[in-house]
Amino acid sequence: MNRYLTFLLALSLAACASTDRDARPDWLDGSSEEFPARLYVIGIGSADELSTARDRARADLAKTFRVSIDARSTDAEHYRTQQNGAGAETEYSAEIQRDLTVHTRQVLEGVTLPASWQDPETRRYHALAVLNRAHAATRLREDIGGLDAAAETLMNRARAADDAFTRAKLALETVENQRQRGALQDMLRAVDAGGRGVPPRWPLAELEADLDVALSRIVLRAEGDDAWRTLLAGQLADSGFTVNGSGDYAVRLIVDDNAMKRDGWHWLRGTAALDVTGPDGRSLGQQRWNVKASATDAGTAETRFREQVAEVIAREGRDAILGIVRE
């Protein structure tokens, strides 16, 4: 009898163990029969609290798109650096990233949290997040279609424009439009079952070449005090403009600074301004930036202040000039 009871107890324990194993969901291993990879993008999160596990599952799923955004932002930064010289920073990249984050957030609105499981031994929660590939692909295709329609309008306006500044501004907007479109294409390929997405209608390299040509047709005169004029001429040339003394439009760099010393540090604070003058000698507008630099000696502070001026002109000067002349 004792042997029989022992046998029944062993069977009972085996059944319990089998039940525990069966209760462990298959999606914890990265694949799910209910949510197959060909139809869904999934994310998995774990935490001591269920709400945190769900948040982590959403974040895990979002990584599918995060890679595309980061790669495209880096590419945008590289392009801006090529356009504006070695002093360029990452604001253009940040602008692209913000726009793409909006698109990503819209796509991720379709994420659901259909399942969770608590490990009976560790008491830790595990959550599953899923995104229907077809629904996400539809949203992305709509966004891409909107960008393509806008790009076509920009290109038609550029062809009809009768002045170099307008053509350059529209060419720049077209490039930025299609760079954003490229990131959405990367995201679409990540969720599209076929992995093809929507191939671009216009090669980005050709649009960038068109922008370079449009900028080169704008002839500017660099003006200002000798040292600042030399710096400005170099930055304008790096931005793609043609710079010589016969340009109808003059760009003057005006720098005001105030030096002070505090606690052993030398500070320079001031402003850098670009003033654009038209063919009739009338000022068309001005763009101003605050600049500051510091160092333990005056010479280094001055060098750093000059570098800060160069960087802000490299980063924002081109867009400022195009915006002023078109206003």
PAVEXTOR-758141 format. One record per residue (C-alpha): residue number from 1; residue in one letter; x, y, z; chain. Coordinates in pm, 1 decimal, always signed. Example, Ala and Ser with C-alpha at 12.3 -4.5 7.8 and 13.67 -1.06 7.14 Angstrom:
BEGIN
- 1, a, +1230.0, -450.0, +780.0, A
- 2, s, +1367.0, -106.0, +714.0, A
END
This chain:
BEGIN
- 1, m, +0.0, +0.0, +0.0, A
- 2, n, +282.7, +236.5, +90.5, A
- 3, r, +452.0, +167.8, -242.3, A
- 4, y, +119.4, +236.1, -417.4, A
- 5, l, +71.1, +567.1, -235.5, A
- 6, t, +428.0, +665.1, -317.2, A
- 7, f, +364.9, +586.0, -681.9, A
- 8, l, +47.9, +798.8, -685.4, A
- 9, l, +232.9, +1084.7, -518.1, A
- 10, a, +506.6, +1066.4, -779.6, A
- 11, l, +248.7, +1074.2, -1057.3, A
- 12, s, +81.4, +1372.5, -895.5, A
- 13, l, +408.3, +1562.1, -868.1, A
- 14, a, +492.3, +1478.6, -1227.9, A
- 15, a, +153.5, +1607.2, -1337.8, A
- 16, c, +204.6, +1928.9, -1144.5, A
- 17, a, +546.3, +1973.8, -1297.0, A
- 18, s, +400.4, +1913.3, -1640.8, A
- 19, t, +126.2, +2167.8, -1572.1, A
- 20, d, +384.5, +2428.7, -1468.1, A
- 21, r, +584.3, +2366.2, -1784.3, A
- 22, d, +272.9, +2390.1, -1997.1, A
- 23, a, +177.6, +2714.9, -1827.4, A
- 24, r, +501.3, +2877.3, -1942.3, A
- 25, p, +405.0, +3064.0, -2263.1, A
- 26, d, +588.8, +2991.6, -2584.6, A
- 27, w, +643.2, +3362.1, -2656.8, A
- 28, l, +901.0, +3379.2, -2377.6, A
- 29, d, +1135.9, +3199.1, -2616.2, A
- 30, g, +1088.7, +3464.6, -2884.7, A
- 31, s, +831.9, +3287.3, -3101.1, A
- 32, s, +462.2, +3237.4, -3063.8, A
- 33, e, +215.1, +3008.2, -3230.9, A
- 34, e, -64.6, +3256.7, -3164.8, A
- 35, f, +142.0, +3555.7, -3284.6, A
- 36, p, +371.7, +3422.0, -3558.0, A
- 37, a, +664.2, +3635.1, -3672.2, A
- 38, r, +535.3, +3653.4, -4028.9, A
- 39, l, +228.4, +3842.6, -3904.4, A
- 40, y, +345.8, +4023.7, -3591.4, A
- 41, v, +639.3, +4211.7, -3447.2, A
- 42, i, +673.6, +4117.0, -3081.6, A
- 43, g, +848.7, +4256.4, -2778.1, A
- 44, i, +906.1, +4093.0, -2439.5, A
- 45, g, +960.4, +4262.2, -2104.6, A
- 46, s, +1031.7, +4131.8, -1755.2, A
- 47, a, +1016.3, +4300.9, -1415.5, A
- 48, d, +906.0, +4257.3, -1057.4, A
- 49, e, +596.5, +4466.8, -1131.8, A
- 50, l, +351.6, +4386.4, -1411.3, A
- 51, s, +320.7, +4749.6, -1522.8, A
- 52, t, +698.5, +4777.9, -1556.5, A
- 53, a, +715.4, +4450.6, -1748.0, A
- 54, r, +457.5, +4583.5, -1992.6, A
- 55, d, +647.8, +4909.2, -2037.8, A
- 56, r, +963.9, +4711.7, -2109.5, A
- 57, a, +780.2, +4494.5, -2360.4, A
- 58, r, +669.8, +4805.7, -2548.6, A
- 59, a, +1025.5, +4939.2, -2538.8, A
- 60, d, +1162.6, +4608.3, -2662.9, A
- 61, l, +926.1, +4614.1, -2958.9, A
- 62, a, +1012.1, +4977.9, -3032.9, A
- 63, k, +1378.7, +4880.6, -3079.9, A
- 64, t, +1276.9, +4749.6, -3421.3, A
- 65, f, +1226.0, +5111.7, -3526.6, A
- 66, r, +1482.5, +5277.3, -3299.8, A
- 67, v, +1767.0, +5131.2, -3504.4, A
- 68, s, +1627.7, +5288.1, -3820.6, A
- 69, i, +1589.3, +5629.0, -3657.2, A
- 70, d, +1940.5, +5629.5, -3512.0, A
- 71, a, +2096.2, +5517.6, -3839.7, A
- 72, r, +1910.2, +5781.5, -4040.6, A
- 73, s, +1995.5, +6055.0, -3789.5, A
- 74, t, +2362.4, +5963.7, -3810.0, A
- 75, d, +2338.6, +5971.0, -4187.8, A
- 76, a, +2172.3, +6313.1, -4174.6, A
- 77, e, +2444.8, +6441.8, -3944.4, A
- 78, h, +2710.5, +6311.3, -4182.1, A
- 79, y, +2545.0, +6485.1, -4474.2, A
- 80, r, +2516.8, +6814.9, -4289.0, A
- 81, t, +2883.9, +6787.5, -4194.3, A
- 82, q, +2976.0, +6739.2, -4558.7, A
- 83, q, +2771.3, +7043.6, -4651.8, A
- 84, n, +2890.3, +7278.3, -4378.8, A
- 85, g, +3243.2, +7176.1, -4290.0, A
- 86, a, +3409.9, +7012.5, -3993.4, A
- 87, g, +3248.3, +7241.6, -3737.5, A
- 88, a, +2895.3, +7112.3, -3797.9, A
- 89, e, +2702.2, +6968.7, -3505.4, A
- 90, t, +2393.0, +6757.1, -3467.4, A
- 91, e, +2093.5, +6992.0, -3472.1, A
- 92, y, +1988.7, +6883.4, -3820.1, A
- 93, s, +2014.7, +6525.1, -3702.2, A
- 94, a, +1798.7, +6610.4, -3401.4, A
- 95, e, +1534.8, +6769.3, -3624.8, A
- 96, i, +1518.0, +6456.2, -3838.5, A
- 97, q, +1503.6, +6243.8, -3525.6, A
- 98, r, +1216.7, +6442.0, -3377.2, A
- 99, d, +1012.8, +6408.8, -3695.8, A
- 100, l, +1078.0, +6037.2, -3713.0, A
- 101, t, +991.3, +5991.7, -3347.3, A
- 102, v, +648.0, +6137.1, -3423.0, A
- 103, h, +597.4, +5887.1, -3705.9, A
- 104, t, +720.7, +5603.4, -3484.4, A
- 105, r, +485.5, +5700.4, -3204.3, A
- 106, q, +196.8, +5694.9, -3449.8, A
- 107, v, +291.5, +5348.8, -3572.2, A
- 108, l, +333.8, +5220.2, -3217.8, A
- 109, e, -18.2, +5330.2, -3132.9, A
- 110, g, -114.1, +4992.4, -3279.2, A
- 111, v, +81.1, +4798.3, -3014.9, A
- 112, t, -127.2, +4574.0, -2788.0, A
- 113, l, -40.2, +4377.6, -2472.7, A
- 114, p, -232.2, +4053.2, -2516.7, A
- 115, a, -55.4, +3834.8, -2261.8, A
- 116, s, +147.7, +3827.3, -1943.0, A
- 117, w, +278.6, +3553.5, -1717.5, A
- 118, q, +418.5, +3537.4, -1365.6, A
- 119, d, +689.2, +3283.7, -1299.0, A
- 120, p, +563.4, +3075.6, -1003.6, A
- 121, e, +916.7, +3029.6, -871.6, A
- 122, t, +1071.9, +3375.4, -907.6, A
- 123, r, +738.3, +3562.9, -892.1, A
- 124, r, +873.6, +3779.2, -1171.7, A
- 125, y, +631.5, +3911.7, -1432.9, A
- 126, h, +678.0, +3870.1, -1807.9, A
- 127, a, +472.3, +4063.9, -2062.9, A
- 128, l, +419.2, +4035.4, -2435.6, A
- 129, a, +370.9, +4331.3, -2670.7, A
- 130, v, +261.4, +4273.1, -3030.7, A
- 131, l, +220.9, +4486.5, -3339.4, A
- 132, n, +29.5, +4368.2, -3640.5, A
- 133, r, +270.8, +4391.4, -3934.8, A
- 134, a, +1.4, +4457.3, -4193.0, A
- 135, h, -151.4, +4742.8, -3994.1, A
- 136, a, +187.1, +4903.6, -3927.3, A
- 137, a, +288.6, +4865.4, -4291.2, A
- 138, t, -31.8, +5035.4, -4404.5, A
- 139, r, +36.2, +5333.1, -4177.6, A
- 140, l, +396.1, +5363.6, -4295.8, A
- 141, r, +297.6, +5339.1, -4662.1, A
- 142, e, +49.4, +5621.0, -4607.9, A
- 143, d, +320.1, +5836.0, -4446.7, A
- 144, i, +563.7, +5759.6, -4729.0, A
- 145, g, +298.7, +5843.7, -4986.5, A
- 146, g, +240.5, +6178.4, -4816.5, A
- 147, l, +612.3, +6259.1, -4818.2, A
- 148, d, +644.7, +6161.8, -5185.2, A
- 149, a, +350.3, +6381.8, -5280.0, A
- 150, a, +506.5, +6672.1, -5090.1, A
- 151, a, +844.3, +6610.1, -5255.5, A
- 152, e, +689.1, +6614.8, -5601.4, A
- 153, t, +520.6, +6946.4, -5522.3, A
- 154, l, +851.1, +7090.8, -5398.0, A
- 155, m, +1033.2, +6981.2, -5713.6, A
- 156, n, +763.7, +7127.6, -5939.3, A
- 157, r, +784.5, +7456.6, -5751.6, A
- 158, a, +1164.2, +7453.2, -5780.8, A
- 159, r, +1145.4, +7403.4, -6157.9, A
- 160, a, +901.8, +7692.6, -6187.4, A
- 161, a, +1099.2, +7926.0, -5958.5, A
- 162, d, +1264.9, +8223.3, -6123.8, A
- 163, d, +1537.4, +8295.5, -5869.2, A
- 164, a, +1832.3, +8097.2, -5736.1, A
- 165, f, +1745.7, +8140.9, -5368.1, A
- 166, t, +1399.1, +7995.7, -5405.0, A
- 167, r, +1528.3, +7702.0, -5606.5, A
- 168, a, +1797.5, +7628.8, -5346.7, A
- 169, k, +1553.6, +7650.8, -5056.1, A
- 170, l, +1309.6, +7416.1, -5227.4, A
- 171, a, +1591.0, +7176.8, -5320.1, A
- 172, l, +1698.2, +7168.8, -4955.4, A
- 173, e, +1342.5, +7096.7, -4840.7, A
- 174, t, +1321.0, +6816.3, -5096.0, A
- 175, v, +1640.4, +6653.4, -4969.8, A
- 176, e, +1525.0, +6674.1, -4608.5, A
- 177, n, +1185.8, +6534.5, -4709.7, A
- 178, q, +1341.0, +6234.1, -4880.3, A
- 179, r, +1587.4, +6172.1, -4597.8, A
- 180, q, +1290.6, +6144.8, -4365.0, A
- 181, r, +1122.7, +5922.1, -4621.4, A
- 182, g, +1431.3, +5699.4, -4624.4, A
- 183, a, +1396.9, +5634.1, -4252.0, A
- 184, l, +1030.3, +5543.1, -4293.3, A
- 185, q, +1131.3, +5307.5, -4572.8, A
- 186, d, +1378.2, +5139.7, -4336.2, A
- 187, m, +1101.6, +5102.5, -4078.4, A
- 188, l, +861.9, +4967.2, -4339.8, A
- 189, r, +1112.8, +4707.9, -4454.0, A
- 190, a, +1142.6, +4594.9, -4091.7, A
- 191, v, +769.1, +4520.8, -4067.8, A
- 192, d, +684.6, +4440.0, -4429.5, A
- 193, a, +652.7, +4064.9, -4473.6, A
- 194, g, +828.7, +4092.0, -4809.4, A
- 195, g, +1102.5, +4316.4, -4672.6, A
- 196, r, +1087.2, +4541.1, -4978.9, A
- 197, g, +883.7, +4837.1, -4867.8, A
- 198, v, +821.5, +5115.3, -5120.4, A
- 199, p, +1133.0, +5184.8, -5331.2, A
- 200, p, +1211.1, +5557.2, -5368.3, A
- 201, r, +1095.8, +5737.6, -5681.7, A
- 202, w, +1396.9, +5971.3, -5683.2, A
- 203, p, +1749.6, +5857.0, -5588.5, A
- 204, l, +1861.8, +6059.4, -5288.9, A
- 205, a, +2211.2, +6103.2, -5434.0, A
- 206, e, +2063.0, +6280.9, -5735.6, A
- 207, l, +1855.6, +6512.1, -5515.9, A
- 208, e, +2164.6, +6597.6, -5312.2, A
- 209, a, +2355.7, +6670.4, -5632.2, A
- 210, d, +2071.2, +6899.1, -5746.4, A
- 211, l, +2093.4, +7082.9, -5414.4, A
- 212, d, +2468.3, +7128.6, -5453.3, A
- 213, v, +2414.5, +7276.2, -5799.6, A
- 214, a, +2138.6, +7507.1, -5676.2, A
- 215, l, +2354.9, +7636.7, -5392.2, A
- 216, s, +2656.2, +7687.6, -5618.8, A
- 217, r, +2448.4, +7917.3, -5840.0, A
- 218, i, +2404.4, +8160.9, -5553.3, A
- 219, v, +2695.2, +8406.3, -5559.9, A
- 220, l, +2761.0, +8587.2, -5232.3, A
- 221, r, +3002.4, +8850.9, -5112.1, A
- 222, a, +3146.5, +8796.2, -4765.3, A
- 223, e, +3183.0, +9115.8, -4563.2, A
- 224, g, +3293.5, +9216.0, -4214.6, A
- 225, d, +3612.5, +9283.2, -4024.2, A
- 226, d, +3910.7, +9112.2, -4185.0, A
- 227, a, +3937.5, +8809.0, -3955.2, A
- 228, w, +3564.0, +8750.0, -3940.9, A
- 229, r, +3522.4, +8805.4, -4315.6, A
- 230, t, +3780.3, +8535.1, -4386.3, A
- 231, l, +3605.6, +8295.6, -4148.9, A
- 232, l, +3266.3, +8375.2, -4303.5, A
- 233, a, +3389.4, +8327.4, -4661.0, A
- 234, g, +3520.0, +7981.1, -4572.3, A
- 235, q, +3198.0, +7874.6, -4403.2, A
- 236, l, +2982.4, +8003.0, -4689.0, A
- 237, a, +3193.7, +7810.9, -4939.2, A
- 238, d, +3172.5, +7496.8, -4725.1, A
- 239, s, +2794.2, +7540.0, -4722.8, A
- 240, g, +2791.4, +7516.2, -5102.8, A
- 241, f, +2757.8, +7883.2, -5201.7, A
- 242, t, +2983.1, +8048.3, -5457.7, A
- 243, v, +3175.2, +8324.4, -5280.2, A
- 244, n, +3350.2, +8609.6, -5459.9, A
- 245, g, +3358.6, +8985.2, -5474.6, A
- 246, s, +3104.4, +9015.6, -5757.4, A
- 247, g, +2804.7, +8864.9, -5580.1, A
- 248, d, +2484.9, +9069.3, -5592.7, A
- 249, y, +2402.3, +8969.1, -5236.1, A
- 250, a, +2635.3, +9059.8, -4950.8, A
- 251, v, +2654.7, +8866.5, -4625.0, A
- 252, r, +2817.8, +9049.2, -4336.0, A
- 253, l, +2929.3, +8875.5, -4016.9, A
- 254, i, +2898.6, +9108.0, -3718.8, A
- 255, v, +3046.4, +8986.2, -3389.8, A
- 256, d, +3016.7, +9166.4, -3056.5, A
- 257, d, +3185.2, +9022.2, -2749.9, A
- 258, n, +3239.1, +9112.5, -2388.1, A
- 259, a, +3537.8, +8977.2, -2194.1, A
- 260, m, +3538.0, +8917.5, -1820.1, A
- 261, k, +3737.9, +8724.7, -1564.9, A
- 262, r, +3585.5, +8539.2, -1272.8, A
- 263, d, +3732.9, +8289.3, -1026.5, A
- 264, g, +4042.9, +8246.3, -1239.4, A
- 265, w, +3846.1, +8184.4, -1561.1, A
- 266, h, +3840.3, +8406.6, -1867.5, A
- 267, w, +3496.0, +8439.2, -2024.2, A
- 268, l, +3385.8, +8576.4, -2357.8, A
- 269, r, +3014.8, +8630.1, -2412.5, A
- 270, g, +2855.6, +8800.0, -2707.3, A
- 271, t, +2656.3, +8769.2, -3026.0, A
- 272, a, +2726.3, +8671.3, -3384.5, A
- 273, a, +2494.5, +8805.8, -3651.7, A
- 274, l, +2458.6, +8752.7, -4024.0, A
- 275, d, +2318.9, +9051.1, -4210.9, A
- 276, v, +2214.1, +8993.8, -4572.9, A
- 277, t, +2205.0, +9285.6, -4815.5, A
- 278, g, +2031.1, +9275.4, -5152.3, A
- 279, p, +2149.7, +9410.1, -5491.1, A
- 280, d, +2007.3, +9753.6, -5409.8, A
- 281, g, +2216.4, +9777.9, -5091.7, A
- 282, r, +1915.9, +9741.1, -4864.8, A
- 283, s, +1938.3, +9504.1, -4569.2, A
- 284, l, +1700.8, +9213.0, -4620.2, A
- 285, g, +1724.4, +9080.0, -4267.7, A
- 286, q, +1948.7, +8952.0, -3995.4, A
- 287, q, +1995.0, +8633.6, -3795.7, A
- 288, r, +2158.0, +8658.9, -3453.7, A
- 289, w, +2302.1, +8395.7, -3217.9, A
- 290, n, +2434.3, +8411.9, -2863.4, A
- 291, v, +2787.9, +8280.4, -2827.0, A
- 292, k, +3003.4, +8215.4, -2521.4, A
- 293, a, +3334.0, +8050.0, -2440.6, A
- 294, s, +3569.6, +8017.3, -2144.0, A
- 295, a, +3919.7, +7903.9, -2054.4, A
- 296, t, +4181.0, +7950.1, -1785.6, A
- 297, d, +4374.8, +8192.3, -2006.5, A
- 298, a, +4257.2, +8475.0, -2230.2, A
- 299, g, +4415.8, +8343.2, -2551.4, A
- 300, t, +4243.3, +8006.2, -2529.3, A
- 301, a, +3911.1, +8172.6, -2446.4, A
- 302, e, +3939.5, +8387.3, -2759.1, A
- 303, t, +4023.2, +8083.7, -2972.0, A
- 304, r, +3725.5, +7891.8, -2833.8, A
- 305, f, +3495.1, +8190.0, -2889.2, A
- 306, r, +3606.2, +8208.2, -3250.2, A
- 307, e, +3546.5, +7834.7, -3289.3, A
- 308, q, +3196.4, +7871.6, -3145.4, A
- 309, v, +3117.5, +8144.5, -3397.7, A
- 310, a, +3247.5, +7926.0, -3680.1, A
- 311, e, +3037.3, +7632.9, -3560.7, A
- 312, v, +2712.0, +7826.2, -3539.3, A
- 313, i, +2764.8, +7969.8, -3888.5, A
- 314, a, +2847.6, +7623.0, -4019.2, A
- 315, r, +2543.7, +7472.7, -3853.7, A
- 316, e, +2279.8, +7734.3, -3922.2, A
- 317, g, +2418.4, +7995.2, -4160.1, A
- 318, r, +2302.2, +7838.6, -4484.5, A
- 319, d, +1941.1, +7797.3, -4372.4, A
- 320, a, +1941.3, +8146.6, -4219.2, A
- 321, i, +2057.9, +8307.4, -4544.4, A
- 322, l, +1807.7, +8118.3, -4756.5, A
- 323, g, +1529.9, +8206.3, -4514.4, A
- 324, i, +1619.0, +8576.3, -4501.8, A
- 325, v, +1631.2, +8621.5, -4877.2, A
- 326, r, +1302.2, +8438.3, -4933.7, A
- 327, e, +1108.9, +8627.7, -4666.8, A
END
